[in-house]
Amino acid sequence: MRYKNWLITGGAGFIGVNLIERILRIAPQANIRVLDNLSVGTEEDLRGVCKFRKVKSDEIKGGSVGVELMVGDIKDYGTAFAVSKGIDIVIHLAANTGVAPSVDDPRADMETNIIGTFNMLESAKQNGITKFIFASSGAPLGEVDPPIHEGKVPKPVSPYGASKLAGEGYCCAYFRTFGLKTVSLRFGNVYGPRSKHKSSVVAKFFKSALKGEPLEIYGDGNQTRDFIFIDDLVRAVLLAAASEVGGEVFQIATYKETTVNEIAEKIKDIVERRTGIIARIVYGQCRAGDVRRNYSDISKAEKMLGFKPLYDLEAGIEKTFDYFLNGTGKE
Ligand SMILES: NC(=O)c1ccc[n+]([C@@H]2O[C@H](COP(=O)([O-])OP(=O)(O)OC[C@H]3O[C@@H](n4cnc5c(N)ncnc54)[C@H](O)[C@@H]3O)[C@@H](O)[C@H]2O)c1
């Protein structure tokens, strides 16, 4: 581990808790401060992976000792500034996540994803932080011929894609103008343990199937995504954190195109095989803002970060099923 003092925004969320668990496994002495407004993730979720103490902004004088949770909002600059004191590296995960909420309320999406990201970058600069990893997505690319890659001109379809693109733009500018080593990682569709609160397709299908409810597909199910298992995603974040790279964007996915129909069938099969529950698949309306095909060419991350996904869909889905079945994944 190159850095000792970490700030993880959105650290109580799905990716955050998995990342914290991994960092502490590799480097038990790491100091990790979490900034989360607990709008989605909970203290319980964080407690599931570590012991922590809660801090208030006026108590922060320098780096954290062990794991600290500050409950606060990235939209507030005072909070962002205080929480960044004594930090070496920021992993900026806090966001309005997903297309649907951004279509319902584009202003809220913009305020969290653009102003919030700006606040974290500016605080990082003011506090002399070395490295900044930004959780972006495939959404900035929008409706382009797949596979998507870093050389394509982004044409976002959803407000979420637009706000993540703005975040990438600020990350690039903060590297080129101020020397903050930013890296934007465009995550594929992440799935895995500790995703019980997610409404993304794998988590949603597992929750429905185990409750005996139908798996609802929006549209005809031939839309495609690039599904990446959480352990691979966390490894990519840590590789980016350890690298000397700044001002770059990387696709972080698997380079595999899977239809939503295929995912639904896989989940239906595993649930039936292992529990006897027979789930139905039903089709609803397409959702505004969703793109038709989306998978990523990950050659740049392979070349520059040494990233290679280790899990195929079968292995990842089995592990995710274990999590949803053993109780902790149930709502
Ligand atoms: N999960 C995926 O498939 C996926 C795909 C692409 C990109 N991403 C990006 O990765 C990041 C993490 O995603 P996740 O799946 O862990 O989401 P999540 O919703 O599980 O976690 C996000 C966390 O951020 C917190 N948060 C939200 N708004 C906040 C605010 N204004 N101030 C402080 N905290 C706030 C929430 O309480 C939550 O704990 C997000 O930026 C998301 O856009 C995720």
The ligand as a Tripos MOL2 file, in Angstrom:
@<TRIPOS>MOLECULE
LIG
   44    48     1     0     0
SMALL
NO_CHARGES

@<TRIPOS>ATOM
      1 N1        -22.5520   -0.1530   -8.3500 N.am      1 LIG1
      2 C1        -22.3780    0.0080   -9.6530 C.2       1 LIG1
      3 O1        -22.7400   -0.8590  -10.4750 O.2       1 LIG1
      4 C2        -21.7270    1.2600  -10.1870 C.ar      1 LIG1
      5 C3        -21.4970    1.3790  -11.5690 C.ar      1 LIG1
      6 C4        -20.8970    2.5280  -12.0640 C.ar      1 LIG1
      7 C5        -20.5010    3.5310  -11.1930 C.ar      1 LIG1
      8 N2        -20.7420    3.3990   -9.8550 N.ar      1 LIG1
      9 C6        -20.3530    4.4990   -8.9780 C.3       1 LIG1
     10 O2        -19.6470    3.9760   -7.8620 O.3       1 LIG1
     11 C7        -19.9130    4.7620   -6.7010 C.3       1 LIG1
     12 C8        -20.3670    3.8890   -5.5540 C.3       1 LIG1
     13 O3        -21.5080    3.1410   -5.9430 O.3       1 LIG1
     14 P1        -22.2300    2.1070   -4.9700 P.3       1 LIG1
     15 O4        -22.7930    1.0590   -5.8430 O.co2     1 LIG1
     16 O5        -21.3510    1.7410   -3.8450 O.co2     1 LIG1
     17 O6        -23.4440    3.0130   -4.4580 O.3       1 LIG1
     18 P2        -24.1450    3.0670   -3.0180 P.3       1 LIG1
     19 O7        -25.4050    3.8290   -3.2010 O.co2     1 LIG1
     20 O8        -24.2190    1.7050   -2.4290 O.co2     1 LIG1
     21 O9        -23.1080    3.9160   -2.1700 O.3       1 LIG1
     22 C9        -23.0120    5.3150   -2.2570 C.3       1 LIG1
     23 C10       -22.8630    5.8620   -0.8490 C.3       1 LIG1
     24 O10       -22.7670    7.2970   -0.9600 O.3       1 LIG1
     25 C11       -23.5440    7.8860    0.0720 C.3       1 LIG1
     26 N3        -23.9550    9.2210   -0.3990 N.ar      1 LIG1
     27 C12       -24.8530    9.5020   -1.3750 C.ar      1 LIG1
     28 N4        -24.9700   10.8330   -1.5290 N.ar      1 LIG1
     29 C13       -24.1220   11.4040   -0.6450 C.ar      1 LIG1
     30 C14       -23.7850   12.7370   -0.3270 C.ar      1 LIG1
     31 N5        -24.3740   13.7600   -0.9410 N.pl3     1 LIG1
     32 N6        -22.8680   12.9610    0.6460 N.ar      1 LIG1
     33 C15       -22.2730   11.9320    1.2970 C.ar      1 LIG1
     34 N7        -22.5560   10.6360    1.0360 N.ar      1 LIG1
     35 C16       -23.4630   10.3760    0.0890 C.ar      1 LIG1
     36 C17       -24.7060    6.9320    0.2920 C.3       1 LIG1
     37 O11       -25.2730    7.0330    1.5910 O.3       1 LIG1
     38 C18       -24.0620    5.5640    0.0380 C.3       1 LIG1
     39 O12       -23.6420    4.9740    1.2500 O.3       1 LIG1
     40 C19       -20.9330    5.8130   -7.1420 C.3       1 LIG1
     41 O13       -20.2490    6.9910   -7.4550 O.3       1 LIG1
     42 C20       -21.5510    5.2120   -8.3920 C.3       1 LIG1
     43 O14       -22.0510    6.2140   -9.2580 O.3       1 LIG1
     44 C21       -21.3390    2.2880   -9.3320 C.ar      1 LIG1
@<TRIPOS>BOND
     1     1     2 1
     2     2     3 2
     3     2     4 1
     4     4     5 ar
     5     4    44 ar
     6     5     6 ar
     7     6     7 ar
     8     7     8 ar
     9     8     9 1
    10     8    44 ar
    11     9    10 1
    12     9    42 1
    13    10    11 1
    14    11    12 1
    15    11    40 1
    16    12    13 1
    17    13    14 1
    18    14    15 2
    19    14    16 1
    20    14    17 1
    21    17    18 1
    22    18    19 2
    23    18    20 1
    24    18    21 1
    25    21    22 1
    26    22    23 1
    27    23    24 1
    28    23    38 1
    29    24    25 1
    30    25    26 1
    31    25    36 1
    32    26    27 ar
    33    26    35 ar
    34    27    28 ar
    35    28    29 ar
    36    29    30 ar
    37    29    35 ar
    38    30    31 1
    39    30    32 ar
    40    32    33 ar
    41    33    34 ar
    42    34    35 ar
    43    36    37 1
    44    36    38 1
    45    38    39 1
    46    40    41 1
    47    40    42 1
    48    42    43 1
@<TRIPOS>SUBSTRUCTURE
     1 LIG1         1 GROUP 0 **** ****
